[in-house]
Amino acid sequence: MKKKVAKFSVLPVVGASIFFYSFSTNKAQDINTALLEEFKTVNEELTFEVPYSPDATVFDPQLRFYPALGKSYVAFKEALGFKESGGDYKVINEFGYMGKYQFGRGTLKLIGIKDTNLFLNSPDLQEAAFYANASRNKWILRKDIERFEDQVVNGIKITESGILAAAHLAGPGNVKKFLRSNGTNSFSDGFGTSIKHYFKKFEGFDTSFVVPDRKAKANSPSVI
């Protein structure tokens, strides 16, 4: 039987990356559990699905969930993961890109992953792969980050997080071409998503958590 859920759209509150819950005393008895089954990041807005009692027919509008993600690294990667795949670890698109962050085989090999079946079946490995790829791209683009951060290129404000997101979409080489051509040398993927869109959409997140590393690899005892 399909579970009934209540959906709430809320904005993140700046703070530590933990969840806070505020329940109305009037309808709290209608909630079977406060555990979140699922959340989906849409830009900076989060949509939660929460199980509730089948006997409940009215929900208190004062019921709120406040995830303290703000502009953190977690918010950055979850927003990017949702944009890439809807947050689906198992998906493979028509071009063969895999997982939550839509990695190609070539990129996976660069960060030490050859077993794509293992990759698709391991959320932890996919998260490690995302960090390793971001770390590697940050090292490759370190001079461009230093030179262009907070500058405006072809009408687009450049930030470190925008650069890393654009590199995830197009590769660091295409990011360099875009920046060093003053935005005239652009790139779009197979679905028509432009590098400019990623610069804008993922602007201003705090990606200082990502340490530049030329040899970054995804850590797993099963990675060859």
Secondary structure, DSSP 4 states (H G I P E B T S, - for coil): -PPPEEEEEE---SSSS-EEEE--TTTGGG-S-----EEEEETTEEEEEEE--TT-----TT-EEEE--TTSHHHHHHHHHHHHHSS-TT-B-TT--BTTTTB-HHHHHHTT---HHHHHT-HHHHHHHHHHHHHHHHHHTHHHHHHHTT-EETTEE--HHHHHHHHHHH-HHHHHHHHHTTT-S--B-TT--BHHHHHHHTTT---TTSPP-TT-----TT--
